[in-house]
Amino acid sequence: MGNEGWQKIVVLIVADGLNKINKCTLNVLSLMGCYQDVIIQKCVRGKPVTAHLFEYTTQLIVDDDFNIQENDSPVQ
């Protein structure tokens, strides 16, 4: 894959609503810098939001004990 190989790997998480997703999952994604609760909007121009799409690149890994480790290859 070479030096640019990381650009060909995408991790996709699909959740059926923020109320249903496991809060620990959101915490880990927040630690990794892949999720930010503060940017979510419930309404836009008076209409309810029905979906959110987040795109981030991170180089952090969170292990089972919530220890943060650096990763040599970014994850998109």
All heavy atoms as a GROMACS GRO file, in nm:
protein
  596
    1MET      N    1   0.081  -0.120   0.000
    1MET     CA    2   0.000   0.000   0.000
    1MET      C    3   0.085   0.126   0.000
    1MET      O    4   0.036   0.230  -0.036
    1MET     CB    5  -0.092   0.001   0.121
    1MET     CG    6  -0.213  -0.084   0.108
    1MET     SD    7  -0.332  -0.017   0.223
    1MET     CE    8  -0.413  -0.155   0.281
    2GLY      N    9   0.206   0.120   0.050
    2GLY     CA   10   0.293   0.237   0.048
    2GLY      C   11   0.258   0.339   0.155
    2GLY      O   12   0.176   0.316   0.244
    3ASN      N   13   0.322   0.456   0.147
    3ASN     CA   14   0.303   0.561   0.247
    3ASN      C   15   0.162   0.618   0.248
    3ASN      O   16   0.117   0.671   0.348
    3ASN     CB   17   0.403   0.674   0.224
    3ASN     CG   18   0.545   0.632   0.256
    3ASN    OD1   19   0.566   0.536   0.329
    3ASN    ND2   20   0.642   0.701   0.201
    4GLU      N   21   0.093   0.612   0.137
    4GLU     CA   22  -0.042   0.668   0.127
    4GLU      C   23  -0.150   0.562   0.146
    4GLU      O   24  -0.268   0.588   0.125
    4GLU     CB   25  -0.060   0.738  -0.008
    4GLU     CG   26   0.041   0.847  -0.035
    4GLU     CD   27   0.035   0.961   0.066
    4GLU    OE1   28  -0.077   1.000   0.104
    4GLU    OE2   29   0.141   1.010   0.107
    5GLY      N   30  -0.111   0.441   0.186
    5GLY     CA   31  -0.206   0.331   0.200
    5GLY      C   32  -0.316   0.357   0.301
    5GLY      O   33  -0.428   0.308   0.285
    6TRP      N   34  -0.288   0.436   0.403
    6TRP     CA   35  -0.389   0.465   0.505
    6TRP      C   36  -0.511   0.534   0.445
    6TRP      O   37  -0.621   0.525   0.497
    6TRP     CB   38  -0.331   0.549   0.618
    6TRP     CG   39  -0.296   0.689   0.577
    6TRP    CD1   40  -0.177   0.730   0.524
    6TRP    CD2   41  -0.378   0.804   0.582
    6TRP    NE1   42  -0.181   0.864   0.497
    6TRP    CE2   43  -0.305   0.913   0.532
    6TRP    CE3   44  -0.509   0.826   0.625
    6TRP    CZ2   45  -0.356   1.041   0.523
    6TRP    CZ3   46  -0.561   0.955   0.616
    6TRP    CH2   47  -0.484   1.060   0.565
    7GLN      N   48  -0.493   0.604   0.332
    7GLN     CA   49  -0.604   0.675   0.270
    7GLN      C   50  -0.704   0.579   0.206
    7GLN      O   51  -0.813   0.619   0.169
    7GLN     CB   52  -0.552   0.773   0.165
    7GLN     CG   53  -0.469   0.884   0.227
    7GLN     CD   54  -0.410   0.978   0.124
    7GLN    OE1   55  -0.429   0.962   0.004
    7GLN    NE2   56  -0.339   1.078   0.170
    8LYS      N   57  -0.668   0.453   0.193
    8LYS     CA   58  -0.755   0.354   0.132
    8LYS      C   59  -0.833   0.273   0.236
    8LYS      O   60  -0.908   0.184   0.200
    8LYS     CB   61  -0.673   0.261   0.045
    8LYS     CG   62  -0.602   0.333  -0.069
    8LYS     CD   63  -0.516   0.240  -0.148
    8LYS     CE   64  -0.442   0.318  -0.256
    8LYS     NZ   65  -0.351   0.233  -0.330
    9ILE      N   66  -0.814   0.302   0.363
    9ILE     CA   67  -0.881   0.227   0.470
    9ILE      C   68  -0.978   0.320   0.541
    9ILE      O   69  -0.942   0.428   0.585
    9ILE     CB   70  -0.779   0.172   0.572
    9ILE    CG1   71  -0.684   0.075   0.501
    9ILE    CG2   72  -0.850   0.103   0.686
    9ILE    CD1   73  -0.569   0.031   0.586
   10VAL      N   74  -1.102   0.276   0.550
   10VAL     CA   75  -1.205   0.354   0.617
   10VAL      C   76  -1.271   0.265   0.722
   10VAL      O   77  -1.302   0.149   0.694
   10VAL     CB   78  -1.312   0.403   0.517
   10VAL    CG1   79  -1.426   0.472   0.589
   10VAL    CG2   80  -1.251   0.494   0.414
   11VAL      N   81  -1.291   0.317   0.840
   11VAL     CA   82  -1.367   0.248   0.944
   11VAL      C   83  -1.502   0.316   0.951
   11VAL      O   84  -1.511   0.437   0.973
   11VAL     CB   85  -1.296   0.254   1.081
   11VAL    CG1   86  -1.381   0.189   1.188
   11VAL    CG2   87  -1.159   0.188   1.072
   12LEU      N   88  -1.607   0.240   0.930
   12LEU     CA   89  -1.742   0.295   0.926
   12LEU      C   90  -1.824   0.234   1.039
   12LEU      O   91  -1.829   0.113   1.054
   12LEU     CB   92  -1.808   0.263   0.791
   12LEU     CG   93  -1.951   0.308   0.773
   12LEU    CD1   94  -1.960   0.460   0.771
   12LEU    CD2   95  -2.007   0.249   0.646
   13ILE      N   96  -1.886   0.321   1.118
   13ILE     CA   97  -1.973   0.277   1.226
   13ILE      C   98  -2.113   0.328   1.196
   13ILE      O   99  -2.133   0.448   1.177
   13ILE     CB  100  -1.925   0.331   1.363
   13ILE    CG1  101  -1.784   0.280   1.391
   13ILE    CG2  102  -2.022   0.292   1.473
   13ILE    CD1  103  -1.718   0.345   1.510
   14VAL      N  104  -2.208   0.238   1.191
   14VAL     CA  105  -2.347   0.275   1.166
   14VAL      C  106  -2.425   0.249   1.294
   14VAL      O  107  -2.417   0.140   1.351
   14VAL     CB  108  -2.407   0.193   1.049
   14VAL    CG1  109  -2.553   0.228   1.028
   14VAL    CG2  110  -2.328   0.216   0.922
   15ALA      N  111  -2.499   0.349   1.339
   15ALA     CA  112  -2.579   0.335   1.460
   15ALA      C  113  -2.721   0.381   1.431
   15ALA      O  114  -2.742   0.478   1.358
   15ALA     CB  115  -2.519   0.419   1.573
   16ASP      N  116  -2.816   0.312   1.488
   16ASP     CA  117  -2.958   0.344   1.471
   16ASP      C  118  -3.000   0.447   1.575
   16ASP      O  119  -3.076   0.420   1.665
   16ASP     CB  120  -3.042   0.218   1.481
   16ASP     CG  121  -3.189   0.242   1.450
   16ASP    OD1  122  -3.220   0.346   1.390
   16ASP    OD2  123  -3.271   0.158   1.488
   17GLY      N  124  -2.944   0.565   1.563
   17GLY     CA  125  -2.982   0.675   1.652
   17GLY      C  126  -2.888   0.693   1.769
   17GLY      O  127  -2.833   0.598   1.823
   18LEU      N  128  -2.868   0.820   1.806
   18LEU     CA  129  -2.779   0.851   1.918
   18LEU      C  130  -2.833   0.803   2.052
   18LEU      O  131  -2.758   0.779   2.144
   18LEU     CB  132  -2.752   1.002   1.923
   18LEU     CG  133  -2.661   1.055   1.814
   18LEU    CD1  134  -2.655   1.207   1.817
   18LEU    CD2  135  -2.522   0.997   1.830
   19ASN      N  136  -2.964   0.790   2.062
   19ASN     CA  137  -3.023   0.742   2.188
   19ASN      C  138  -3.000   0.592   2.207
   19ASN      O  139  -3.004   0.544   2.320
   19ASN     CB  140  -3.172   0.773   2.193
   19ASN     CG  141  -3.198   0.922   2.199
   19ASN    OD1  142  -3.119   0.998   2.253
   19ASN    ND2  143  -3.308   0.965   2.141
   20LYS      N  144  -2.978   0.520   2.098
   20LYS     CA  145  -2.961   0.375   2.107
   20LYS      C  146  -2.816   0.331   2.114
   20LYS      O  147  -2.787   0.220   2.158
   20LYS     CB  148  -3.027   0.308   1.986
   20LYS     CG  149  -3.176   0.324   1.983
   20LYS     CD  150  -3.235   0.254   1.862
   20LYS     CE  151  -3.385   0.273   1.855
   20LYS     NZ  152  -3.441   0.206   1.735
   21ILE      N  153  -2.723   0.416   2.069
   21ILE     CA  154  -2.582   0.375   2.067
   21ILE      C  155  -2.528   0.368   2.210
   21ILE      O  156  -2.565   0.446   2.297
   21ILE     CB  157  -2.498   0.472   1.980
   21ILE    CG1  158  -2.360   0.412   1.952
   21ILE    CG2  159  -2.487   0.608   2.043
   21ILE    CD1  160  -2.283   0.486   1.845
   22ASN      N  161  -2.442   0.272   2.232
   22ASN     CA  162  -2.381   0.252   2.363
   22ASN      C  163  -2.297   0.376   2.399
   22ASN      O  164  -2.214   0.421   2.320
   22ASN     CB  165  -2.293   0.126   2.359
   22ASN     CG  166  -2.236   0.091   2.493
   22ASN    OD1  167  -2.163   0.169   2.552
   22ASN    ND2  168  -2.268  -0.027   2.539
   23LYS      N  169  -2.319   0.430   2.516
   23LYS     CA  170  -2.248   0.552   2.559
   23LYS      C  171  -2.098   0.530   2.570
   23LYS      O  172  -2.019   0.621   2.546
   23LYS     CB  173  -2.304   0.605   2.692
   23LYS     CG  174  -2.451   0.643   2.684
   23LYS     CD  175  -2.478   0.745   2.577
   23LYS     CE  176  -2.626   0.776   2.568
   23LYS     NZ  177  -2.665   0.839   2.444
   24CYS      N  178  -2.056   0.408   2.605
   24CYS     CA  179  -1.912   0.377   2.610
   24CYS      C  180  -1.850   0.389   2.471
   24CYS      O  181  -1.737   0.434   2.456
   24CYS     CB  182  -1.888   0.238   2.667
   24CYS     SG  183  -1.917   0.227   2.843
   25THR      N  184  -1.926   0.349   2.369
   25THR     CA  185  -1.877   0.361   2.232
   25THR      C  186  -1.854   0.507   2.197
   25THR      O  187  -1.752   0.543   2.140
   25THR     CB  188  -1.977   0.298   2.133
   25THR    OG1  189  -1.993   0.159   2.167
   25THR    CG2  190  -1.930   0.311   1.990
   26LEU      N  191  -1.950   0.592   2.233
   26LEU     CA  192  -1.933   0.736   2.207
   26LEU      C  193  -1.815   0.792   2.285
   26LEU      O  194  -1.743   0.877   2.234
   26LEU     CB  195  -2.062   0.811   2.242
   26LEU     CG  196  -2.182   0.783   2.152
   26LEU    CD1  197  -2.303   0.863   2.200
   26LEU    CD2  198  -2.150   0.815   2.007
   27ASN      N  199  -1.795   0.745   2.408
   27ASN     CA  200  -1.681   0.792   2.488
   27ASN      C  201  -1.548   0.755   2.423
   27ASN      O  202  -1.456   0.837   2.416
   27ASN     CB  203  -1.687   0.736   2.629
   27ASN     CG  204  -1.797   0.798   2.711
   27ASN    OD1  205  -1.845   0.906   2.680
   27ASN    ND2  206  -1.840   0.729   2.815
   28VAL      N  207  -1.538   0.632   2.373
   28VAL     CA  208  -1.414   0.589   2.308
   28VAL      C  209  -1.391   0.668   2.179
   28VAL      O  210  -1.281   0.715   2.152
   28VAL     CB  211  -1.416   0.437   2.279
   28VAL    CG1  212  -1.301   0.396   2.190
   28VAL    CG2  213  -1.412   0.358   2.409
   29LEU      N  214  -1.497   0.686   2.101
   29LEU     CA  215  -1.484   0.765   1.979
   29LEU      C  216  -1.446   0.909   2.010
   29LEU      O  217  -1.368   0.970   1.936
   29LEU     CB  218  -1.614   0.760   1.898
   29LEU     CG  219  -1.649   0.623   1.839
   29LEU    CD1  220  -1.789   0.626   1.778
   29LEU    CD2  221  -1.546   0.581   1.736
   30SER      N  222  -1.496   0.963   2.119
   30SER     CA  223  -1.458   1.098   2.161
   30SER      C  224  -1.311   1.104   2.200
   30SER      O  225  -1.241   1.199   2.164
   30SER     CB  226  -1.545   1.143   2.279
   30SER     OG  227  -1.678   1.158   2.239
   31LEU      N  228  -1.266   1.003   2.275
   31LEU     CA  229  -1.124   0.999   2.314
   31LEU      C  230  -1.033   0.995   2.193
   31LEU      O  231  -0.926   1.055   2.191
   31LEU     CB  232  -1.096   0.876   2.401
   31LEU     CG  233  -1.141   0.881   2.545
   31LEU    CD1  234  -1.125   0.744   2.610
   31LEU    CD2  235  -1.061   0.984   2.623
   32MET      N  236  -1.077   0.925   2.090
   32MET     CA  237  -0.997   0.912   1.968
   32MET      C  238  -1.007   1.035   1.879
   32MET      O  239  -0.933   1.050   1.784
   32MET     CB  240  -1.043   0.789   1.888
   32MET     CG  241  -1.015   0.658   1.957
   32MET     SD  242  -1.084   0.518   1.869
   32MET     CE  243  -0.990   0.522   1.718
   33GLY      N  244  -1.099   1.124   1.912
   33GLY     CA  245  -1.118   1.244   1.832
   33GLY      C  246  -1.208   1.222   1.711
   33GLY      O  247  -1.207   1.301   1.618
   34CYS      N  248  -1.285   1.114   1.713
   34CYS     CA  249  -1.370   1.078   1.599
   34CYS      C  250  -1.516   1.118   1.618
   34CYS      O  251  -1.598   1.095   1.529
   34CYS     CB  252  -1.366   0.927   1.576
   34CYS     SG  253  -1.204   0.866   1.534
   35TYR      N  254  -1.550   1.173   1.730
   35TYR     CA  255  -1.689   1.210   1.757
   35TYR      C  256  -1.690   1.332   1.847
   35TYR      O  257  -1.614   1.338   1.943
   35TYR     CB  258  -1.763   1.093   1.825
   35TYR     CG  259  -1.899   1.130   1.876
   35TYR    CD1  260  -2.006   1.145   1.790
   35TYR    CD2  261  -1.920   1.152   2.013
   35TYR    CE1  262  -2.131   1.180   1.837
   35TYR    CE2  263  -2.045   1.187   2.060
   35TYR     CZ  264  -2.150   1.201   1.972
   35TYR     OH  265  -2.274   1.236   2.018
   36GLN      N  266  -1.775   1.428   1.815
   36GLN     CA  267  -1.788   1.548   1.898
   36GLN      C  268  -1.936   1.577   1.918
   36GLN      O  269  -2.006   1.616   1.825
   36GLN     CB  270  -1.721   1.667   1.831
   36GLN     CG  271  -1.572   1.651   1.815
   36GLN     CD  272  -1.510   1.770   1.744
   36GLN    OE1  273  -1.575   1.868   1.712
   36GLN    NE2  274  -1.380   1.762   1.722
   37ASP      N  275  -1.981   1.555   2.038
   37ASP     CA  276  -2.122   1.575   2.072
   37ASP      C  277  -2.166   1.720   2.054
   37ASP      O  278  -2.282   1.746   2.020
   37ASP     CB  279  -2.146   1.530   2.217
   37ASP     CG  280  -2.292   1.531   2.254
   37ASP    OD1  281  -2.373   1.474   2.177
   37ASP    OD2  282  -2.327   1.590   2.357
   38VAL      N  283  -2.074   1.814   2.070
   38VAL     CA  284  -2.111   1.956   2.066
   38VAL      C  285  -2.150   2.006   1.928
   38VAL      O  286  -2.211   2.112   1.916
   38VAL     CB  287  -1.998   2.044   2.125
   38VAL    CG1  288  -1.976   2.014   2.271
   38VAL    CG2  289  -1.870   2.027   2.046
   39ILE      N  290  -2.117   1.932   1.822
   39ILE     CA  291  -2.151   1.980   1.688
   39ILE      C  292  -2.285   1.926   1.637
   39ILE      O  293  -2.331   1.966   1.532
   39ILE     CB  294  -2.039   1.949   1.586
   39ILE    CG1  295  -2.022   1.799   1.567
   39ILE    CG2  296  -1.910   2.015   1.625
   39ILE    CD1  297  -1.929   1.764   1.453
   40ILE      N  298  -2.347   1.838   1.714
   40ILE     CA  299  -2.474   1.780   1.671
   40ILE      C  300  -2.585   1.883   1.684
   40ILE      O  301  -2.597   1.950   1.786
   40ILE     CB  302  -2.508   1.655   1.755
   40ILE    CG1  303  -2.409   1.545   1.723
   40ILE    CG2  304  -2.650   1.608   1.730
   40ILE    CD1  305  -2.427   1.421   1.804
   41GLN      N  306  -2.665   1.894   1.580
   41GLN     CA  307  -2.780   1.982   1.582
   41GLN      C  308  -2.907   1.898   1.570
   41GLN      O  309  -2.914   1.807   1.487
   41GLN     CB  310  -2.774   2.082   1.467
   41GLN     CG  311  -2.657   2.176   1.478
   41GLN     CD  312  -2.658   2.279   1.367
   41GLN    OE1  313  -2.754   2.295   1.295
   41GLN    NE2  314  -2.547   2.350   1.354
   42LYS      N  315  -3.005   1.927   1.652
   42LYS     CA  316  -3.131   1.851   1.647
   42LYS      C  317  -3.226   1.907   1.542
   42LYS      O  318  -3.310   1.835   1.490
   42LYS     CB  319  -3.195   1.852   1.785
   42LYS     CG  320  -3.102   1.799   1.893
   42LYS     CD  321  -3.170   1.698   1.977
   42LYS     CE  322  -3.078   1.660   2.091
   42LYS     NZ  323  -3.034   1.526   2.085
   43CYS      N  324  -3.214   2.037   1.512
   43CYS     CA  325  -3.299   2.101   1.411
   43CYS      C  326  -3.214   2.193   1.324
   43CYS      O  327  -3.122   2.257   1.372
   43CYS     CB  328  -3.409   2.185   1.476
   43CYS     SG  329  -3.536   2.090   1.554
   44VAL      N  330  -3.248   2.198   1.195
   44VAL     CA  331  -3.185   2.292   1.101
   44VAL      C  332  -3.297   2.360   1.024
   44VAL      O  333  -3.382   2.294   0.964
   44VAL     CB  334  -3.090   2.219   1.004
   44VAL    CG1  335  -3.036   2.315   0.900
   44VAL    CG2  336  -2.975   2.154   1.081
   45ARG      N  337  -3.298   2.493   1.033
   45ARG     CA  338  -3.402   2.573   0.968
   45ARG      C  339  -3.543   2.527   1.008
   45ARG      O  340  -3.633   2.520   0.926
   45ARG     CB  341  -3.386   2.571   0.817
   45ARG     CG  342  -3.257   2.635   0.771
   45ARG     CD  343  -3.249   2.640   0.622
   45ARG     NE  344  -3.119   2.695   0.585
   45ARG     CZ  345  -3.068   2.685   0.465
   45ARG    NH1  346  -3.134   2.626   0.369
   45ARG    NH2  347  -2.951   2.737   0.439
   46GLY      N  348  -3.556   2.492   1.135
   46GLY     CA  349  -3.686   2.454   1.188
   46GLY      C  350  -3.730   2.311   1.158
   46GLY      O  351  -3.838   2.269   1.197
   47LYS      N  352  -3.646   2.234   1.088
   47LYS     CA  353  -3.681   2.096   1.056
   47LYS      C  354  -3.592   2.001   1.134
   47LYS      O  355  -3.472   2.025   1.150
   47LYS     CB  356  -3.665   2.070   0.906
   47LYS     CG  357  -3.761   2.152   0.822
   47LYS     CD  358  -3.747   2.118   0.676
   47LYS     CE  359  -3.845   2.202   0.595
   47LYS     NZ  360  -3.836   2.169   0.453
   48PRO      N  361  -3.648   1.891   1.186
   48PRO     CA  362  -3.567   1.796   1.263
   48PRO      C  363  -3.462   1.727   1.176
   48PRO      O  364  -3.487   1.695   1.060
   48PRO     CB  365  -3.669   1.695   1.315
   48PRO     CG  366  -3.789   1.709   1.229
   48PRO     CD  367  -3.787   1.848   1.175
   49VAL      N  368  -3.345   1.708   1.233
   49VAL     CA  369  -3.237   1.638   1.165
   49VAL      C  370  -3.262   1.488   1.178
   49VAL      O  371  -3.294   1.438   1.285
   49VAL     CB  372  -3.100   1.675   1.227
   49VAL    CG1  373  -2.989   1.592   1.168
   49VAL    CG2  374  -3.073   1.824   1.208
   50THR      N  375  -3.251   1.416   1.067
   50THR     CA  376  -3.278   1.272   1.068
   50THR      C  377  -3.153   1.187   1.057
   50THR      O  378  -3.159   1.066   1.075
   50THR     CB  379  -3.375   1.234   0.953
   50THR    OG1  380  -3.317   1.275   0.829
   50THR    CG2  381  -3.509   1.303   0.972
   51ALA      N  382  -3.038   1.249   1.027
   51ALA     CA  383  -2.914   1.172   1.015
   51ALA      C  384  -2.795   1.264   1.038
   51ALA      O  385  -2.803   1.383   1.015
   51ALA     CB  386  -2.904   1.106   0.878
   52HIS      N  387  -2.686   1.206   1.086
   52HIS     CA  388  -2.561   1.278   1.103
   52HIS      C  389  -2.451   1.198   1.035
   52HIS      O  390  -2.452   1.076   1.037
   52HIS     CB  391  -2.526   1.294   1.251
   52HIS     CG  392  -2.614   1.388   1.324
   52HIS    ND1  393  -2.727   1.346   1.389
   52HIS    CD2  394  -2.608   1.521   1.341
   52HIS    CE1  395  -2.786   1.451   1.444
   52HIS    NE2  396  -2.715   1.559   1.416
   53LEU      N  397  -2.356   1.268   0.977
   53LEU     CA  398  -2.241   1.206   0.915
   53LEU      C  399  -2.117   1.277   0.968
   53LEU      O  400  -2.106   1.399   0.959
   53LEU     CB  401  -2.247   1.219   0.762
   53LEU     CG  402  -2.126   1.171   0.685
   53LEU    CD1  403  -2.109   1.020   0.699
   53LEU    CD2  404  -2.137   1.210   0.539
   54PHE      N  405  -2.026   1.201   1.027
   54PHE     CA  406  -1.903   1.256   1.081
   54PHE      C  407  -1.786   1.195   1.003
   54PHE      O  408  -1.784   1.077   0.977
   54PHE     CB  409  -1.885   1.221   1.229
   54PHE     CG  410  -1.999   1.265   1.316
   54PHE    CD1  411  -2.103   1.180   1.345
   54PHE    CD2  412  -2.001   1.394   1.368
   54PHE    CE1  413  -2.208   1.220   1.425
   54PHE    CE2  414  -2.106   1.436   1.448
   54PHE     CZ  415  -2.209   1.348   1.477
   55GLU      N  416  -1.688   1.277   0.969
   55GLU     CA  417  -1.568   1.226   0.904
   55GLU      C  418  -1.447   1.286   0.974
   55GLU      O  419  -1.433   1.408   0.983
   55GLU     CB  420  -1.564   1.262   0.756
   55GLU     CG  421  -1.440   1.208   0.689
   55GLU     CD  422  -1.430   1.246   0.543
   55GLU    OE1  423  -1.523   1.305   0.489
   55GLU    OE2  424  -1.325   1.216   0.484
   56TYR      N  425  -1.365   1.199   1.028
   56TYR     CA  426  -1.245   1.241   1.100
   56TYR      C  427  -1.130   1.149   1.064
   56TYR      O  428  -1.150   1.036   1.022
   56TYR     CB  429  -1.266   1.235   1.252
   56TYR     CG  430  -1.370   1.329   1.304
   56TYR    CD1  431  -1.498   1.287   1.331
   56TYR    CD2  432  -1.340   1.463   1.325
   56TYR    CE1  433  -1.595   1.374   1.379
   56TYR    CE2  434  -1.434   1.551   1.373
   56TYR     CZ  435  -1.561   1.506   1.400
   56TYR     OH  436  -1.656   1.593   1.448
   57THR      N  437  -1.010   1.197   1.084
   57THR     CA  438  -0.890   1.115   1.073
   57THR      C  439  -0.823   1.117   1.210
   57THR      O  440  -0.808   1.224   1.269
   57THR     CB  441  -0.794   1.170   0.966
   57THR    OG1  442  -0.863   1.174   0.842
   57THR    CG2  443  -0.671   1.083   0.953
   58THR      N  444  -0.785   1.000   1.259
   58THR     CA  445  -0.722   0.991   1.390
   58THR      C  446  -0.598   0.903   1.382
   58THR      O  447  -0.586   0.822   1.292
   58THR     CB  448  -0.819   0.935   1.496
   58THR    OG1  449  -0.757   0.940   1.624
   58THR    CG2  450  -0.862   0.793   1.466
   59GLN      N  451  -0.508   0.923   1.474
   59GLN     CA  452  -0.391   0.836   1.487
   59GLN      C  453  -0.384   0.778   1.628
   59GLN      O  454  -0.279   0.733   1.670
   59GLN     CB  455  -0.263   0.913   1.454
   59GLN     CG  456  -0.246   0.934   1.305
   59GLN     CD  457  -0.113   0.993   1.270
   59GLN    OE1  458  -0.104   1.112   1.246
   59GLN    NE2  459  -0.010   0.911   1.266
   60LEU      N  460  -0.496   0.779   1.696
   60LEU     CA  461  -0.500   0.727   1.833
   60LEU      C  462  -0.575   0.595   1.838
   60LEU      O  463  -0.672   0.574   1.765
   60LEU     CB  464  -0.567   0.826   1.927
   60LEU     CG  465  -0.500   0.962   1.942
   60LEU    CD1  466  -0.582   1.051   2.032
   60LEU    CD2  467  -0.359   0.947   1.995
   61ILE      N  468  -0.532   0.507   1.927
   61ILE     CA  469  -0.600   0.382   1.953
   61ILE      C  470  -0.635   0.382   2.102
   61ILE      O  471  -0.555   0.423   2.185
   61ILE     CB  472  -0.509   0.262   1.923
   61ILE    CG1  473  -0.476   0.258   1.774
   61ILE    CG2  474  -0.574   0.132   1.967
   61ILE    CD1  475  -0.373   0.152   1.739
   62VAL      N  476  -0.755   0.337   2.136
   62VAL     CA  477  -0.796   0.322   2.275
   62VAL      C  478  -0.810   0.173   2.302
   62VAL      O  479  -0.889   0.105   2.237
   62VAL     CB  480  -0.929   0.396   2.303
   62VAL    CG1  481  -0.970   0.379   2.448
   62VAL    CG2  482  -0.917   0.543   2.268
   63ASP      N  483  -0.732   0.120   2.398
   63ASP     CA  484  -0.739  -0.024   2.426
   63ASP      C  485  -0.855  -0.056   2.520
   63ASP      O  486  -0.932   0.032   2.558
   63ASP     CB  487  -0.605  -0.076   2.478
   63ASP     CG  488  -0.566  -0.022   2.615
   63ASP    OD1  489  -0.653   0.029   2.688
   63ASP    OD2  490  -0.446  -0.032   2.649
   64ASP      N  491  -0.868  -0.184   2.557
   64ASP     CA  492  -0.980  -0.228   2.640
   64ASP      C  493  -0.983  -0.163   2.778
   64ASP      O  494  -1.088  -0.158   2.843
   64ASP     CB  495  -0.975  -0.380   2.657
   64ASP     CG  496  -1.004  -0.454   2.528
   64ASP    OD1  497  -1.061  -0.392   2.436
   64ASP    OD2  498  -0.968  -0.573   2.519
   65ASP      N  499  -0.869  -0.113   2.825
   65ASP     CA  500  -0.861  -0.047   2.956
   65ASP      C  501  -0.868   0.104   2.944
   65ASP      O  502  -0.835   0.177   3.037
   65ASP     CB  503  -0.731  -0.087   3.027
   65ASP     CG  504  -0.727  -0.236   3.060
   65ASP    OD1  505  -0.831  -0.290   3.100
   65ASP    OD2  506  -0.619  -0.296   3.042
   66PHE      N  507  -0.909   0.154   2.826
   66PHE     CA  508  -0.922   0.297   2.797
   66PHE      C  509  -0.788   0.370   2.802
   66PHE      O  510  -0.784   0.489   2.827
   66PHE     CB  511  -1.026   0.365   2.887
   66PHE     CG  512  -1.166   0.319   2.860
   66PHE    CD1  513  -1.223   0.220   2.936
   66PHE    CD2  514  -1.239   0.374   2.757
   66PHE    CE1  515  -1.352   0.176   2.911
   66PHE    CE2  516  -1.367   0.331   2.730
   66PHE     CZ  517  -1.424   0.232   2.806
   67ASN      N  518  -0.679   0.298   2.778
   67ASN     CA  519  -0.548   0.362   2.764
   67ASN      C  520  -0.533   0.409   2.621
   67ASN      O  521  -0.565   0.336   2.526
   67ASN     CB  522  -0.435   0.263   2.798
   67ASN     CG  523  -0.442   0.219   2.943
   67ASN    OD1  524  -0.457   0.301   3.032
   67ASN    ND2  525  -0.432   0.090   2.966
   68ILE      N  526  -0.484   0.530   2.604
   68ILE     CA  527  -0.468   0.587   2.470
   68ILE      C  528  -0.326   0.560   2.422
   68ILE      O  529  -0.229   0.584   2.493
   68ILE     CB  530  -0.496   0.738   2.472
   68ILE    CG1  531  -0.641   0.764   2.515
   68ILE    CG2  532  -0.469   0.799   2.335
   68ILE    CD1  533  -0.673   0.909   2.535
   69GLN      N  534  -0.317   0.507   2.300
   69GLN     CA  535  -0.188   0.479   2.238
   69GLN      C  536  -0.185   0.545   2.101
   69GLN      O  537  -0.287   0.558   2.036
   69GLN     CB  538  -0.170   0.328   2.224
   69GLN     CG  539  -0.180   0.253   2.354
   69GLN     CD  540  -0.187   0.103   2.333
   69GLN    OE1  541  -0.174   0.054   2.222
   69GLN    NE2  542  -0.208   0.030   2.441
   70GLU      N  543  -0.066   0.583   2.058
   70GLU     CA  544  -0.052   0.640   1.924
   70GLU      C  545  -0.037   0.528   1.822
   70GLU      O  546   0.014   0.421   1.852
   70GLU     CB  547   0.070   0.732   1.918
   70GLU     CG  548   0.047   0.862   1.992
   70GLU     CD  549   0.157   0.961   1.966
   70GLU    OE1  550   0.204   0.969   1.850
   70GLU    OE2  551   0.196   1.030   2.060
   71ASN      N  552  -0.085   0.555   1.704
   71ASN     CA  553  -0.077   0.461   1.594
   71ASN      C  554   0.007   0.526   1.483
   71ASN      O  555  -0.008   0.644   1.456
   71ASN     CB  556  -0.220   0.432   1.543
   71ASN     CG  557  -0.223   0.328   1.434
   71ASN    OD1  558  -0.127   0.258   1.410
   71ASN    ND2  559  -0.336   0.318   1.368
   72ASP      N  560   0.094   0.449   1.420
   72ASP     CA  561   0.179   0.504   1.314
   72ASP      C  562   0.098   0.541   1.190
   72ASP      O  563   0.132   0.633   1.118
   72ASP     CB  564   0.288   0.404   1.274
   72ASP     CG  565   0.392   0.387   1.384
   72ASP    OD1  566   0.402   0.478   1.470
   72ASP    OD2  567   0.462   0.286   1.384
   73SER      N  568  -0.010   0.467   1.164
   73SER     CA  569  -0.090   0.491   1.045
   73SER      C  570  -0.221   0.558   1.083
   73SER      O  571  -0.292   0.509   1.170
   73SER     CB  572  -0.121   0.360   0.975
   73SER     OG  573  -0.004   0.296   0.936
   74PRO      N  574  -0.257   0.668   1.019
   74PRO     CA  575  -0.384   0.732   1.047
   74PRO      C  576  -0.501   0.642   1.007
   74PRO      O  577  -0.489   0.559   0.918
   74PRO     CB  578  -0.382   0.857   0.959
   74PRO     CG  579  -0.240   0.878   0.923
   74PRO     CD  580  -0.177   0.743   0.922
   75VAL      N  581  -0.612   0.658   1.074
   75VAL     CA  582  -0.736   0.588   1.040
   75VAL      C  583  -0.837   0.692   0.999
   75VAL      O  584  -0.862   0.788   1.074
   75VAL     CB  585  -0.789   0.506   1.160
   75VAL    CG1  586  -0.921   0.440   1.125
   75VAL    CG2  587  -0.686   0.402   1.203
   76GLN      N  588  -0.894   0.678   0.882
   76GLN     CA  589  -0.993   0.772   0.829
   76GLN      C  590  -1.130   0.725   0.871
   76GLN      O  591  -1.165   0.612   0.859
   76GLN     CB  592  -0.983   0.776   0.677
   76GLN     CG  593  -1.078   0.869   0.610
   76GLN     CD  594  -1.039   1.015   0.625
   76GLN    OE1  595  -0.926   1.047   0.646
   76GLN    NE2  596  -1.135   1.102   0.615
   0.00000   0.00000   0.00000
